[in-house]
Amino acid sequence: MSLITSTIGQGLLWGVLALGLFLTFRILNFPDMTVEGTFPFSAWR
């Protein structure tokens, strides 16, 4: 049960990231690199 909860939580987080990328690239037509840069680099900080 814990694995299912963890998987759903992680999927929701990745979904928010994908939505942010979609908004900046497709709708605003402005490639905002802060989303891509801060997400992986904040993990090892």
N, CA, C, O and CB atoms as a CASP TS submission, in Angstrom:
PFRMAT TS
TARGET T0000
AUTHOR 0000-0000-0000
METHOD Language model
MODEL 1
PARENT N/A
ATOM      1  N   MET     1       0.835  -1.203   0.000  1.00  0.00           N
ATOM      2  CA  MET     1       0.000   0.000   0.000  1.00  0.00           C
ATOM      3  C   MET     1       0.873   1.259   0.000  1.00  0.00           C
ATOM      4  O   MET     1       0.532   2.265  -0.622  1.00  0.00           O
ATOM      5  CB  MET     1      -0.946   0.003   1.225  1.00  0.00           C
ATOM      6  N   SER     2       1.996   1.184   0.703  1.00  0.00           N
ATOM      7  CA  SER     2       2.894   2.328   0.751  1.00  0.00           C
ATOM      8  C   SER     2       3.499   2.614  -0.620  1.00  0.00           C
ATOM      9  O   SER     2       3.728   3.771  -0.974  1.00  0.00           O
ATOM     10  CB  SER     2       3.999   2.090   1.775  1.00  0.00           C
ATOM     11  N   LEU     3       3.757   1.562  -1.385  1.00  0.00           N
ATOM     12  CA  LEU     3       4.319   1.736  -2.729  1.00  0.00           C
ATOM     13  C   LEU     3       3.335   2.452  -3.644  1.00  0.00           C
ATOM     14  O   LEU     3       3.734   3.296  -4.447  1.00  0.00           O
ATOM     15  CB  LEU     3       4.702   0.377  -3.331  1.00  0.00           C
ATOM     16  N   ILE     4       2.072   2.127  -3.532  1.00  0.00           N
ATOM     17  CA  ILE     4       1.053   2.770  -4.358  1.00  0.00           C
ATOM     18  C   ILE     4       0.930   4.246  -3.998  1.00  0.00           C
ATOM     19  O   ILE     4       0.842   5.096  -4.884  1.00  0.00           O
ATOM     20  CB  ILE     4      -0.306   2.065  -4.191  1.00  0.00           C
ATOM     21  N   THR     5       0.925   4.552  -2.721  1.00  0.00           N
ATOM     22  CA  THR     5       0.833   5.935  -2.269  1.00  0.00           C
ATOM     23  C   THR     5       2.045   6.742  -2.719  1.00  0.00           C
ATOM     24  O   THR     5       1.911   7.883  -3.160  1.00  0.00           O
ATOM     25  CB  THR     5       0.701   5.990  -0.749  1.00  0.00           C
ATOM     26  N   SER     6       3.208   6.154  -2.607  1.00  0.00           N
ATOM     27  CA  SER     6       4.427   6.820  -3.032  1.00  0.00           C
ATOM     28  C   SER     6       4.436   7.061  -4.537  1.00  0.00           C
ATOM     29  O   SER     6       4.865   8.119  -4.996  1.00  0.00           O
ATOM     30  CB  SER     6       5.639   6.002  -2.626  1.00  0.00           C
ATOM     31  N   THR     7       3.972   6.096  -5.295  1.00  0.00           N
ATOM     32  CA  THR     7       3.938   6.220  -6.753  1.00  0.00           C
ATOM     33  C   THR     7       2.968   7.304  -7.187  1.00  0.00           C
ATOM     34  O   THR     7       3.276   8.079  -8.093  1.00  0.00           O
ATOM     35  CB  THR     7       3.554   4.889  -7.396  1.00  0.00           C
ATOM     36  N   ILE     8       1.820   7.373  -6.569  1.00  0.00           N
ATOM     37  CA  ILE     8       0.836   8.398  -6.908  1.00  0.00           C
ATOM     38  C   ILE     8       1.374   9.784  -6.548  1.00  0.00           C
ATOM     39  O   ILE     8       1.211  10.730  -7.319  1.00  0.00           O
ATOM     40  CB  ILE     8      -0.502   8.131  -6.179  1.00  0.00           C
ATOM     41  N   GLY     9       2.002   9.908  -5.401  1.00  0.00           N
ATOM     42  CA  GLY     9       2.572  11.189  -4.993  1.00  0.00           C
ATOM     43  C   GLY     9       3.659  11.664  -5.932  1.00  0.00           C
ATOM     44  O   GLY     9       3.701  12.837  -6.302  1.00  0.00           O
ATOM     45  N   GLN    10       4.537  10.755  -6.318  1.00  0.00           N
ATOM     46  CA  GLN    10       5.604  11.121  -7.237  1.00  0.00           C
ATOM     47  C   GLN    10       5.049  11.456  -8.618  1.00  0.00           C
ATOM     48  O   GLN    10       5.549  12.366  -9.278  1.00  0.00           O
ATOM     49  CB  GLN    10       6.625   9.994  -7.340  1.00  0.00           C
ATOM     50  N   GLY    11       4.050  10.751  -9.051  1.00  0.00           N
ATOM     51  CA  GLY    11       3.417  11.051 -10.329  1.00  0.00           C
ATOM     52  C   GLY    11       2.774  12.422 -10.352  1.00  0.00           C
ATOM     53  O   GLY    11       2.835  13.125 -11.361  1.00  0.00           O
ATOM     54  N   LEU    12       2.160  12.802  -9.248  1.00  0.00           N
ATOM     55  CA  LEU    12       1.563  14.130  -9.171  1.00  0.00           C
ATOM     56  C   LEU    12       2.620  15.226  -9.208  1.00  0.00           C
ATOM     57  O   LEU    12       2.416  16.267  -9.833  1.00  0.00           O
ATOM     58  CB  LEU    12       0.729  14.256  -7.909  1.00  0.00           C
ATOM     59  N   LEU    13       3.745  14.998  -8.543  1.00  0.00           N
ATOM     60  CA  LEU    13       4.824  15.982  -8.577  1.00  0.00           C
ATOM     61  C   LEU    13       5.397  16.132  -9.979  1.00  0.00           C
ATOM     62  O   LEU    13       5.629  17.252 -10.435  1.00  0.00           O
ATOM     63  CB  LEU    13       5.928  15.589  -7.604  1.00  0.00           C
ATOM     64  N   TRP    14       5.627  15.024 -10.663  1.00  0.00           N
ATOM     65  CA  TRP    14       6.139  15.087 -12.034  1.00  0.00           C
ATOM     66  C   TRP    14       5.106  15.712 -12.966  1.00  0.00           C
ATOM     67  O   TRP    14       5.469  16.373 -13.940  1.00  0.00           O
ATOM     68  CB  TRP    14       6.523  13.680 -12.533  1.00  0.00           C
ATOM     69  N   GLY    15       3.828  15.510 -12.677  1.00  0.00           N
ATOM     70  CA  GLY    15       2.776  16.122 -13.476  1.00  0.00           C
ATOM     71  C   GLY    15       2.782  17.637 -13.362  1.00  0.00           C
ATOM     72  O   GLY    15       2.571  18.337 -14.353  1.00  0.00           O
ATOM     73  N   VAL    16       3.022  18.146 -12.165  1.00  0.00           N
ATOM     74  CA  VAL    16       3.107  19.594 -11.960  1.00  0.00           C
ATOM     75  C   VAL    16       4.304  20.154 -12.729  1.00  0.00           C
ATOM     76  O   VAL    16       4.205  21.218 -13.339  1.00  0.00           O
ATOM     77  CB  VAL    16       3.223  19.933 -10.445  1.00  0.00           C
ATOM     78  N   LEU    17       5.424  19.451 -12.703  1.00  0.00           N
ATOM     79  CA  LEU    17       6.598  19.876 -13.453  1.00  0.00           C
ATOM     80  C   LEU    17       6.302  19.904 -14.949  1.00  0.00           C
ATOM     81  O   LEU    17       6.655  20.863 -15.635  1.00  0.00           O
ATOM     82  CB  LEU    17       7.783  18.949 -13.162  1.00  0.00           C
ATOM     83  N   ALA    18       5.663  18.869 -15.450  1.00  0.00           N
ATOM     84  CA  ALA    18       5.339  18.812 -16.872  1.00  0.00           C
ATOM     85  C   ALA    18       4.360  19.919 -17.258  1.00  0.00           C
ATOM     86  O   ALA    18       4.464  20.488 -18.345  1.00  0.00           O
ATOM     87  CB  ALA    18       4.754  17.441 -17.229  1.00  0.00           C
ATOM     88  N   LEU    19       3.431  20.222 -16.394  1.00  0.00           N
ATOM     89  CA  LEU    19       2.484  21.301 -16.672  1.00  0.00           C
ATOM     90  C   LEU    19       3.198  22.651 -16.732  1.00  0.00           C
ATOM     91  O   LEU    19       2.883  23.482 -17.585  1.00  0.00           O
ATOM     92  CB  LEU    19       1.379  21.333 -15.602  1.00  0.00           C
ATOM     93  N   GLY    20       4.140  22.869 -15.848  1.00  0.00           N
ATOM     94  CA  GLY    20       4.920  24.103 -15.879  1.00  0.00           C
ATOM     95  C   GLY    20       5.741  24.221 -17.151  1.00  0.00           C
ATOM     96  O   GLY    20       5.841  25.305 -17.725  1.00  0.00           O
ATOM     97  N   LEU    21       6.325  23.124 -17.595  1.00  0.00           N
ATOM     98  CA  LEU    21       7.082  23.143 -18.848  1.00  0.00           C
ATOM     99  C   LEU    21       6.163  23.396 -20.033  1.00  0.00           C
ATOM    100  O   LEU    21       6.513  24.144 -20.946  1.00  0.00           O
ATOM    101  CB  LEU    21       7.836  21.823 -19.041  1.00  0.00           C
ATOM    102  N   PHE    22       5.003  22.783 -20.021  1.00  0.00           N
ATOM    103  CA  PHE    22       4.054  22.975 -21.106  1.00  0.00           C
ATOM    104  C   PHE    22       3.613  24.436 -21.198  1.00  0.00           C
ATOM    105  O   PHE    22       3.533  24.997 -22.291  1.00  0.00           O
ATOM    106  CB  PHE    22       2.840  22.067 -20.913  1.00  0.00           C
ATOM    107  N   LEU    23       3.330  25.042 -20.060  1.00  0.00           N
ATOM    108  CA  LEU    23       2.886  26.428 -20.058  1.00  0.00           C
ATOM    109  C   LEU    23       3.953  27.362 -20.599  1.00  0.00           C
ATOM    110  O   LEU    23       3.647  28.253 -21.391  1.00  0.00           O
ATOM    111  CB  LEU    23       2.495  26.850 -18.660  1.00  0.00           C
ATOM    112  N   THR    24       5.210  27.171 -20.182  1.00  0.00           N
ATOM    113  CA  THR    24       6.246  28.097 -20.628  1.00  0.00           C
ATOM    114  C   THR    24       6.601  27.901 -22.094  1.00  0.00           C
ATOM    115  O   THR    24       6.836  28.881 -22.801  1.00  0.00           O
ATOM    116  CB  THR    24       7.485  27.937 -19.780  1.00  0.00           C
ATOM    117  N   PHE    25       6.644  26.677 -22.562  1.00  0.00           N
ATOM    118  CA  PHE    25       7.080  26.441 -23.933  1.00  0.00           C
ATOM    119  C   PHE    25       5.965  26.624 -24.959  1.00  0.00           C
ATOM    120  O   PHE    25       6.193  27.241 -25.999  1.00  0.00           O
ATOM    121  CB  PHE    25       7.644  25.056 -24.050  1.00  0.00           C
ATOM    122  N   ARG    26       4.788  26.115 -24.700  1.00  0.00           N
ATOM    123  CA  ARG    26       3.733  26.105 -25.710  1.00  0.00           C
ATOM    124  C   ARG    26       2.814  27.316 -25.650  1.00  0.00           C
ATOM    125  O   ARG    26       2.515  27.919 -26.681  1.00  0.00           O
ATOM    126  CB  ARG    26       2.918  24.867 -25.566  1.00  0.00           C
ATOM    127  N   ILE    27       2.372  27.670 -24.474  1.00  0.00           N
ATOM    128  CA  ILE    27       1.371  28.733 -24.372  1.00  0.00           C
ATOM    129  C   ILE    27       2.031  30.112 -24.335  1.00  0.00           C
ATOM    130  O   ILE    27       1.574  31.023 -25.027  1.00  0.00           O
ATOM    131  CB  ILE    27       0.505  28.532 -23.122  1.00  0.00           C
ATOM    132  N   LEU    28       3.095  30.287 -23.544  1.00  0.00           N
ATOM    133  CA  LEU    28       3.749  31.584 -23.450  1.00  0.00           C
ATOM    134  C   LEU    28       4.769  31.808 -24.554  1.00  0.00           C
ATOM    135  O   LEU    28       5.177  32.945 -24.793  1.00  0.00           O
ATOM    136  CB  LEU    28       4.416  31.723 -22.114  1.00  0.00           C
ATOM    137  N   ASN    29       5.189  30.742 -25.233  1.00  0.00           N
ATOM    138  CA  ASN    29       6.225  30.804 -26.271  1.00  0.00           C
ATOM    139  C   ASN    29       7.510  31.445 -25.755  1.00  0.00           C
ATOM    140  O   ASN    29       8.183  32.186 -26.473  1.00  0.00           O
ATOM    141  CB  ASN    29       5.712  31.581 -27.480  1.00  0.00           C
ATOM    142  N   PHE    30       7.837  31.148 -24.502  1.00  0.00           N
ATOM    143  CA  PHE    30       9.042  31.684 -23.885  1.00  0.00           C
ATOM    144  C   PHE    30       9.753  30.546 -23.164  1.00  0.00           C
ATOM    145  O   PHE    30       9.240  30.050 -22.161  1.00  0.00           O
ATOM    146  CB  PHE    30       8.709  32.855 -22.905  1.00  0.00           C
ATOM    147  N   PRO    31      10.909  30.122 -23.642  1.00  0.00           N
ATOM    148  CA  PRO    31      11.604  29.008 -22.996  1.00  0.00           C
ATOM    149  C   PRO    31      12.258  29.444 -21.681  1.00  0.00           C
ATOM    150  O   PRO    31      13.367  29.980 -21.681  1.00  0.00           O
ATOM    151  CB  PRO    31      12.663  28.427 -23.942  1.00  0.00           C
ATOM    152  N   ASP    32      11.589  29.220 -20.602  1.00  0.00           N
ATOM    153  CA  ASP    32      12.089  29.578 -19.275  1.00  0.00           C
ATOM    154  C   ASP    32      12.936  28.425 -18.748  1.00  0.00           C
ATOM    155  O   ASP    32      12.401  27.377 -18.386  1.00  0.00           O
ATOM    156  CB  ASP    32      10.914  29.904 -18.292  1.00  0.00           C
ATOM    157  N   MET    33      14.229  28.608 -18.704  1.00  0.00           N
ATOM    158  CA  MET    33      15.135  27.526 -18.322  1.00  0.00           C
ATOM    159  C   MET    33      15.258  27.363 -16.809  1.00  0.00           C
ATOM    160  O   MET    33      15.904  26.417 -16.359  1.00  0.00           O
ATOM    161  CB  MET    33      16.499  27.769 -18.914  1.00  0.00           C
ATOM    162  N   THR    34      14.666  28.243 -16.012  1.00  0.00           N
ATOM    163  CA  THR    34      14.796  28.098 -14.569  1.00  0.00           C
ATOM    164  C   THR    34      14.079  26.857 -14.056  1.00  0.00           C
ATOM    165  O   THR    34      14.508  26.259 -13.069  1.00  0.00           O
ATOM    166  CB  THR    34      14.258  29.329 -13.872  1.00  0.00           C
ATOM    167  N   VAL    35      13.003  26.466 -14.708  1.00  0.00           N
ATOM    168  CA  VAL    35      12.273  25.271 -14.268  1.00  0.00           C
ATOM    169  C   VAL    35      13.142  24.034 -14.460  1.00  0.00           C
ATOM    170  O   VAL    35      13.237  23.193 -13.566  1.00  0.00           O
ATOM    171  CB  VAL    35      10.936  25.119 -15.046  1.00  0.00           C
ATOM    172  N   GLU    36      13.779  23.923 -15.629  1.00  0.00           N
ATOM    173  CA  GLU    36      14.596  22.750 -15.904  1.00  0.00           C
ATOM    174  C   GLU    36      15.872  22.763 -15.080  1.00  0.00           C
ATOM    175  O   GLU    36      16.369  21.705 -14.694  1.00  0.00           O
ATOM    176  CB  GLU    36      14.931  22.674 -17.384  1.00  0.00           C
ATOM    177  N   GLY    37      16.401  23.931 -14.810  1.00  0.00           N
ATOM    178  CA  GLY    37      17.666  24.012 -14.091  1.00  0.00           C
ATOM    179  C   GLY    37      17.538  23.829 -12.590  1.00  0.00           C
ATOM    180  O   GLY    37      18.392  23.197 -11.969  1.00  0.00           O
ATOM    181  N   THR    38      16.490  24.370 -12.004  1.00  0.00           N
ATOM    182  CA  THR    38      16.387  24.303 -10.549  1.00  0.00           C
ATOM    183  C   THR    38      15.832  22.981 -10.053  1.00  0.00           C
ATOM    184  O   THR    38      16.088  22.602  -8.910  1.00  0.00           O
ATOM    185  CB  THR    38      15.526  25.421 -10.049  1.00  0.00           C
ATOM    186  N   PHE    39      15.081  22.272 -10.877  1.00  0.00           N
ATOM    187  CA  PHE    39      14.493  21.026 -10.380  1.00  0.00           C
ATOM    188  C   PHE    39      15.540  19.949 -10.114  1.00  0.00           C
ATOM    189  O   PHE    39      15.543  19.394  -9.015  1.00  0.00           O
ATOM    190  CB  PHE    39      13.474  20.507 -11.370  1.00  0.00           C
ATOM    191  N   PRO    40      16.427  19.617 -11.050  1.00  0.00           N
ATOM    192  CA  PRO    40      17.404  18.573 -10.721  1.00  0.00           C
ATOM    193  C   PRO    40      18.518  19.057  -9.811  1.00  0.00           C
ATOM    194  O   PRO    40      19.027  18.277  -9.006  1.00  0.00           O
ATOM    195  CB  PRO    40      18.002  18.021 -11.979  1.00  0.00           C
ATOM    196  N   PHE    41      18.912  20.312  -9.913  1.00  0.00           N
ATOM    197  CA  PHE    41      20.040  20.788  -9.107  1.00  0.00           C
ATOM    198  C   PHE    41      19.670  21.034  -7.660  1.00  0.00           C
ATOM    199  O   PHE    41      20.553  21.057  -6.802  1.00  0.00           O
ATOM    200  CB  PHE    41      20.595  22.049  -9.696  1.00  0.00           C
ATOM    201  N   SER    42      18.408  21.217  -7.362  1.00  0.00           N
ATOM    202  CA  SER    42      18.036  21.430  -5.955  1.00  0.00           C
ATOM    203  C   SER    42      18.038  20.118  -5.181  1.00  0.00           C
ATOM    204  O   SER    42      17.977  20.131  -3.951  1.00  0.00           O
ATOM    205  CB  SER    42      16.651  22.090  -5.859  1.00  0.00           C
ATOM    206  N   ALA    43      18.108  18.996  -5.870  1.00  0.00           N
ATOM    207  CA  ALA    43      18.078  17.701  -5.190  1.00  0.00           C
ATOM    208  C   ALA    43      19.392  17.422  -4.465  1.00  0.00           C
ATOM    209  O   ALA    43      19.378  16.797  -3.404  1.00  0.00           O
ATOM    210  CB  ALA    43      17.786  16.584  -6.193  1.00  0.00           C
ATOM    211  N   TRP    44      20.513  17.860  -5.000  1.00  0.00           N
ATOM    212  CA  TRP    44      21.794  17.525  -4.370  1.00  0.00           C
ATOM    213  C   TRP    44      22.271  18.631  -3.454  1.00  0.00           C
ATOM    214  O   TRP    44      23.333  18.493  -2.846  1.00  0.00           O
ATOM    215  CB  TRP    44      22.850  17.245  -5.427  1.00  0.00           C
ATOM    216  N   ARG    45      21.558  19.689  -3.331  1.00  0.00           N
ATOM    217  CA  ARG    45      21.954  20.821  -2.515  1.00  0.00           C
ATOM    218  C   ARG    45      21.804  20.575  -1.059  1.00  0.00           C
ATOM    219  O   ARG    45      22.104  21.453  -0.250  1.00  0.00           O
ATOM    220  CB  ARG    45      21.182  22.005  -2.881  1.00  0.00           C
TER
END
